[in-house]
Amino acid sequence: MSVLRLDTRQIGYYSNGWNVASEPAEPSGGTTVDSEARVAISALITALRHSGIFPSA
């Protein structure tokens, strides 16, 4: 079962209790910086936030 939480605009699902996805941190640090990968990961996080997988900021 899944529901849309109106307070966070986040999709929750039931599996041995209610669960929601937690948003990963934006990429930073490291010895090798791949700017294109960081932009792509940030875009994925934004898309998942807009689709309701992660809570809206």
Secondary structure, DSSP 8 states (H G I E B T S, - for coil): -EEEETTTTEEEEESSSEEE----------SS--HHHHHHHHHHHHHHHHTTSS---
